[in-house]
């Protein structure tokens, strides 16, 4: 029997799991006991039972291997019977969700800061996913936070590091550790969901694409699926080797950080489809030849066509979107006679709906789309669904977008990010904005008149739990809106996100410039929230 080592500790301030886990700078996680306190708090809350299985993996960023080795030893000390870890410590977030579900694990630790930069001076993160494969709900993350504030010890065993690069089983402190191929199970699942034969036929007929893995976790998955299984030419996947610092890239698949891909797709020799994913593989970017598709529109277009994919035929029962995401998906749901649920930001809010069989596809404006195949958003899944639809319909991305808008109309939409804003200034802005809400209805801002304003609250239709203060909404009489929200994904300061939306019917201007169409909403948002007064910023840092 291996002796359990008890290590005395004291709490660290600020270990609150944000929208999707605890994210801080690497140097914060490198403090002695910092990661251990958080992991022990997770184990104390979930209380693994005899025979419990834990999945561990991450996006390969700097400090990943160090924390994985310690987490394995701590799992052995806390009573887990088995740990499953991806080779090299690699598991994309959707692949980790699949492994949890496939092997009946009690949960999993995903080591990632998602789309945030990596490297010794950049970001790191830990997220706990529950047995359904999805992010821990607020009841669990709240209990974890409470435990971090009172923790006095953490448990481990004396054991050498294991060889994370060698497939097979080893024993640590009497616990079995299996190192598995991180790609195979996920690639097999994708082949079950989509019509790979139809995609191969399109490829053999000359269909081309470019996938930018951004030197992040999806590289090995994309090479195996796109090049090896679907027959795209070698080199279709660029930046395909996961690097600890993502090659100096900011692995966020948007038009700022994936500008090289955008430039290729807007050029004269563009392939048929351009796509990218982020640090941990749960986000996606879709660009056709000469046509960028916003994440909100992508969700709506995928939902309208999802039954083309074999695994989804005849079973689109509902759609879910986060509140800041545009209402484009709502119009698809209405036309198809199915419900569309509006949830707070955070994939965990989709979990109950998916588990209850109330929705089939979900999405967020922050480039996350997924379905009931796992309990996470899934970047490569979205790309493969786009490929399946384009191959079967024999249509270009631009043609599909135009056809969609001609049927449903277009929700012009943009997100303005004000990054690394002073936290106190951001909090003051939101507090003043909330205080002003009762007086906003009836006020005019340029040509726009406020019809309704509130702080969004959500009642889960499955368990009736209530989540309040999920963003401020200002709705105008013409049906347009602006939404204000502080992001929970950063590691320093605050990110103010402003979401702007205007609907144009199918009979109107459905192919105009987005910025021009949203001019009135942009001006109103600045005035209503006093953004420049509070932040000193006249313009956003990032527009998506």
N, C-alpha and C positions, 0 to 999 in steps of 0.2 A: 504494500500500500504506500503510495507516494505521499510524503508529508506535505500538508498545506501550509504555506507561509502567509502569515498575517502581517500586513504592513500598515502601521499607524499613519493617519493622514489628517489633514484639515481641509475644510471646504475652500473652493475657489469661487470668487465672485463671477457672475455673468455666464453661467453654464446653461442658459436657457436655450432649448432647442428652438430654432426659428421655424420658418415655413417648412423646411425640410432638413432638420437635423442641426447639430451644433457646428458652426463654422467660425473659425478664427484664423489668424495668421499662424504659419508653421511655428514661429518662435514661441507663440503662446502654448501650442500643443507640446512643444519640446520641454516645457517646464516639468521637473520631476513630479510625477503623480497626477498631472493634469488630465491626460487621456485616461489614465487608470481610474481616477475618481469618477469620470463620466461613465466609463464602461461598467464599473462596479455598481454604479447607481442604476444602470439599465438592468443588470442581473438581479439586483435587490428588488426591483419593481416586478420584473417578469417571473422571478422565482422558478428557474428551470426544474422540471420534474424528472425523476429517474427515467433514463432512456431518451431524454431530449436531444434534438439535433440542432446545431447552430450553423448557419451559413455565414462565411466571411469572405469579402472580396472588395475590390475598389477599382478606381480608374487609373491606377499606376502612377499617380502624382507623387511628388517628393514627400517622404516620410511615411508612405504607404506600408512598405515592407516592415519597418520598425514597429509600427502600431499593430500590424497583423500578428507578428510574432508574440507580442505581449498579450494580445487578445486571446490567442490560442492558449497560452499558459493560464490566463485568468479563467477561461472557460473550463479548463480541466479542474481548477480549484473550486469552481462554483457548481460542479455537479453535472455538467453536460456529458453525455455518453459519446457524442460524436461531433466533430466539426468537419464541414465540407468547405474547402477553400479553392478558389480558382488558381490555376497554374500561374506562377509569377505574381500571385496576389491579385490577378486581373479577374474582374467580373463587371460587365456593364450593369448599370442599375436595372434595366429590364431583364437582363439575363439572370441577375441575382434573384429577382422576383420569381422568375420561372423555376430556378433551382429550388427555392424555398417550397414552392407549390409541388413540383414534381417529386421531390424526395421526402415530403411530409415533415419538413423542419418546423421547429417551434417558432423560429424567427431568424433574423439575420442582421449582421452589422455591415453596412455599406460605407466604405471609407472614401469619401469624395466631398469636394466643394462644388460639384456640378460644373457649371459653366465659368466659374471663377478661375483666374490664373493660378498656375502652379509653380513650384520652385522653392528654394530655401527662404526667400523673402516674401513669398506669396501665401496662398491660402490652403487650408486643410479642413476636413470636416468628417464627422461621424454621424450616421443616421441609423436608427433601429427600425427594421421592418417586422411586422407581426406575421403570424402563421398563414394569413391569406396572401402573403407576398407583398402587401402594400405598406406604405408608411404608417407608423404608429399614430393612432388617433390622439386628439387633444387630451383625453382622459389619461392616456399612458404617458404622453410627453409632459403633462402637468405633474404627474406623480414622479417622473424622473427628475424634473427640475426641483421638486420639493426635496427629493432624496439628496441631490447634490449640495443642498444647503445645510445638511445635517450629518453628512457622511463622516465617519471617524476611522475607517479602515478599508483596505481592499485586499483581496485574496489572490494568490498566485501559487505556482509550484516551481521548484527548482528544475529546470530543463533547458537543454541547449536549443538554439534556433533550429527549425526544421529546414529542409531543402525545398523551398517553395517552387522550384523549377522542375522537380522530379515528380512525374505522375505516379500515383499509387498511394498506399496506406502506410502510415507510421503511427507510433503510440507516443503520446505525451501525457505523463502523469496518470497512466491507466486509461486515458481517453484516446479513442481512435481519431486520427486526422487523415482525411482523404483529400488528396490534391487531384482535382479533375480538370479535364480539358474545358476551358471556359467558353468555348465557341460551339462545340458539337451539339449539345442539347438545344441551344437557342436556334442554331441553323436548321436543325431537324424540325423544330416547331414551326419556323417560318415556311418550310416546304409543305407542311401540313395545311397551313392557312391559305396559301396563295397558289395561283395557277402558274407554276414555274414553266410548264410546257408552253403556255401562251407567251410568256415573257421571253423564253429562249427563241421562239419563232420570230418574235419581233427583233431580237438581237441579231439573229442570222439574216434577217431582211435588211439590216443596216441601221437599226435604232442604236443611238449612241448616248452615253451619259458621262458625267464627271462627278465623282463623289469625293468631297474633301473631309477627311476624318480629323483634320486639325491637330494632327500628332497626338490624338487622344484615344480613348478606349475602343471606339468602334472600328478602328483600322483592321484588326484581325477578323472581326465579324464581317465587315464589308468585303474584304478580299475573298474570304471563303464563300460567301453567298453570291456576290455580284460577279466576281471573276471566275471562281472555281465551279460553282454550281449553275450559274445562269449564262455563262459564256461571254461576258463582256471582256474586252481585250485587256491584257496586262497593262497596268498603268491607269486604268479607269479610276482606281482609288488612289488619290494623292494624299500625301502626309499620313500614310497608313501605319506607321510604326508608333506605338504609344511611347511618349517620352515623359520623364519626370517633371519637366518644365514646359511640356507641350511645345517644345521647340521655340519658346519665346512667344508663342501665339497666345492670344486671349481666346480660349476655346468656346466662344459664344457664337452660335450660328446666326448672326444677323448681318445686315448690309454694311455695318462698320467693320466688324472683325472678319468677315468672309468676303471682303471687297474683291480679292483676286478672283474668286469664283464668280461674283457678280459681273466683273469686267469681262470675263470669258464669255458668260452667257449673253451679254449685250453686244458682243462682237460679231463680226461677219462669219466666223468659222465656229460658232457655238454648237455644241452637241444638242441633242434633243431635250435632255433633262440635266439640270444641275442640282445637286443636293449636298447637304452637309449635316453633321451632327456635332454634339458638344462634348465637354470633358468626360462625362460619365455615360453618354449614349442615350439620354432620354429626351433630347430635343432634336428638332429637325428644321432645315431650311429647304424650301422648294423654289426653284427658279427654272422656268422654261426658256426657250430661245426667245429673248426679247420680252419676257414676261415674268416679273416677280409676283409671287402669290403670298399674301400676308398669312400668318398662322390662323387668324380668325376665318379667312376665306378658305384656307386649306381644310380646316375642320368641316366647314359647310359642304365643300365640294366632295370630300371623302365620304361624308355621311350620305350625300345624295347618290353616291355610286357604290357604296360599300358592298352591296349584294352582288356585285360582279365577281367578287372574290369567293371561291368555293366554300370556305368555312363560314361565310356570313349570309349565304343565300336563304332568304325567307325568315331571317331572324333579327332584323333591325327593330328592336322594341322601344328604343328611346335614345335620346342624346342628352349629354350633360356638358355644360360649359361653366367656366368660372365667371363670376359677375363682371370683371373688367373686360372679358372677351366680347367681341361684337355680337350683335343679335342675328348675324347671317345664318347661324345654325338654327335659330328659332324659326326662321322662315322656311327652311327645309322641313323641319319637324311639323310645322303647321300644314304644309302642302301634303305631307305623307300621312297625316293623321296620327302622329305619335307624340308623346310628351317630350318637352325639352326642359331640363332642370338647370336652374341657375344657382351655383354654389359659391362659397368663398374661394379665394385663391389658395392653392395647395392641393396636391393630388390626393391627399388622405381623405378629402371630402367626397371624392368619387367612390371610395371603397365600399361603403354601405350600399350605394345604388347598384354597383356592379355585382356585389355578393347577393343582393336580393333579386337579381335578374331584371331590374327596372330599366337599365340602359345597356347599350351595346358598344357605343363609341363615345369618347370624352375628349375634351380639348381645352387648352388654355392659350391665351393670346401670346404668352411668353414662349411660344414655339414648341409646346408639348402637346402631343396627340397620342391616343392609345385606345385600346379596346378591352374586352373582357378576357383576352387570352392571358394577360398577366394583371397585376395590380399596380402598375407604374406606367407613366408615359413612356413611349418607345420610339426613338428617332428612326431607327432602321425599318421598323414595322411600317411607319408612315410612308417612307420612301418606297418600300415594296408594294404597298397598296396603290400608291400613285403609278408605279410601273405596271401593275396588274390592270388598272383601269385604262391607262393609255394604250396598252398592248391590245386589250380586247376591243376597245372602242375605236382603235386605229385613228387616234386623234392627237393633236399636239396640246401642250399645256395651255398655250394661248387660246386655241380653239375651245378647249374645255371651259376655260374661264369665261370667255365671251358667251358661250352657250348657257352657262350657269346663270350669269347676270341677266341675260335676255329672258330667262324664265322667272328668276326670283328677285330681280333687282340687285342693287349693290349697296353694301354698307361700307361707305368710305370710313377708314379707320386709321389711327396712328397712336403710338405711345411715345411720350416725351419723358425721358429720364434725366433727372437732375442728380448727379452722383456725388457721393462723399460730401453731402451737405452737413453742416454742423448739426449734431443730433439735437441740441437744445433749440436751435432755430427751426428745425423741421417739426419738432414736437409743438412748438408755439404756433407755427403755421396751422397745423392740424387742429389744435385746440381752438384757435380763433375761428377757423372754418366751421367746426362743429357748433360753436356757440352762435354763429350767424345763420345756421340752417333755418330756424323757424321764420326768419324775416325775409328769406330769399324768394319764396313763391310770389309771383306778380311783378318782380323787379325786371327791368329791361337792361340788357347788355348789348349795345349795338342793335341789330335787328332781331336778337333773340330775347324771348321772355321766359323766365323760369316758371315751369308748371309745378314741379315737385322737387324737394331736396331732402335727403335723409342720410343717416349713417346705416349702412347695410347690415342687416342681421339675418341669420339663416337658421331655420328650423329643419333639422334632418328629417325627411319623411319616413325614414326607417326606424330610427331609435328615438326620435323626437328631441334629441339634444339640441341646444341652442348655442350658436356662435355669434357674438355681437361685435360691433366696431370693426367690421371687415372692409371698410373703405367708404368714402363719402361720395354720394351720387347727386348730381345736379341734372335734372331732366328738363328740357325746354319744350315749349308748346308745339314746335314743329317736329317733334319726335327725336331730335338730336340730343346728345348728352355729353357731359364731361364727368370723369371719375378721378378722384384723388386718393392715393394710397401710399403708405410708406412700405417699402419692400423689406422682407425679412431674409434676403439671400446674401446681403453684403457682409463684410467683416470689419468695416470701420466706417464711422460716420453714419449717415442715413442716405438712402436713395428715395427721393420723391418721384413717384410715377404718376403721370397725368395721362389719362386715356381719353381720346377724342373720337366721336362717332357721329356720322350723319348718314341717313338712309336716302337713297335715290331710287325711285321706282324704275321698273324695266323700261318704261316709256320715256325716262329722262336721260340725263347724261351719265352713261355707265362706263365711259372710258376716258374720264378727265383726269387732270393732275390731282393727286390726293391732297397735297398741301393747299392748293387753291380752293378745293372744295371744303376744306376745314378752317379757312381763315377766320370766320366768325367765331367758331368754337374755341380756337386757339386764343384769340383776343379775350374772349369771355373768361376763360380759365385763368389767365394771368390776372385779370382784374378781380375776379371773385376770391381767389386765394391769396392775392398779394404776393405772388411768387418772388418777384424781383425785390420787393421790400424786405422779405424775410431771408432770402438766400443770397441776394446780391447777384443773381443770375438773370440776365435778360433773355437768354436762350438756353435750351436744354443741351446736355452733353451728348446724348444719343437720341436719335429719332428712328423708330422702327415702325 
